[in-house]
Amino acid sequence: MESEFLGWLRTRLPASPWLRLGPGDDAAVLRLGEAREAPADVAPADVIVTTDLLTHGVDFRVGSDDPRRIGRKALAVNLSDLAAMAAIPRAALFSVALPRHGALELAQALYEGILPLAEQFQVAIAGGDTNTWDGGLVICVTAMGVTGPGGVLKRSGALPGDDILVTGPLGGSILGHQFDFQPRVQEALQLMQRYELHAGLDCSDGLARDIARLCEASGCGAEIDLARVPIADDAKMLSRQQANGVTPLEHALHDGEDFELILAVAPEEATRMLADRSLTTPLARIGRFVAEPGLWQVAASGQRKPLSPKGWEH
Ligand SMILES: [Mg+2]
């Protein structure tokens, strides 16, 4: 199956300027960066690599989810991690364990979803591994990029007093956003180049949980202003559909897979960013980082209570 699939795949992969050799050898040769793209304090050879494993029954369901959307998601979650570093995506390795029955058709359908997204972000599919087995579909994508012109965005670096910004509405991603989201690659590059961002990450496991991670990496705490959290329409719809008492706000705080960026920015800089009408994505200021470790929710009345992340409900 694999050689037939690879033969088919080679006819589908466009040439890429980043791909010096591959796929088809034991490893790919990539020339990812050029000196003019790197800021002075970053070596031009810096390559940014991330990997993510997606599993049937956890991240998607073969049988009910369109395999093209599954393939797209597998690449998109990795691009979101590159965006969280303000990196420029360049290439990806794509490994799959396919259920034996219908393996070729499934592999091809995955790529029908991968290839348009790869083309959109000029990502070379540099290789991977293709196996069949008796279990459900497992996909592992490794994505690589280079540092953007504004440098690397890290999780550490948030300072007490910094504002918390997010790049879009949150919650209810299980209704479709988990597959169809746009990785915030361009937004991260643009913001990193124009503004002084202290820290950032992508929101993959729930707003509260991911802010807690940023706090941990930066050695601080955070307060979230509940009334300022932008709530996605799907969070409201999910709350109505499920009728289980989980509010739209709770979905926005705790659902996973929003893939928006969470940023730590000094208040004056945040004000400039919020006034910037040329940004492609509306930013929201949802709270602030504080010196005291921990995570708090602040009601419109000003009352402050601890907030424990429930995270990732898929
Ligand atoms: Mg991430």
Residues whose N, C-alpha, C, O or C-beta is under 5 A from the ligand:
A	BS01	MG	D81 A84 D202 S204
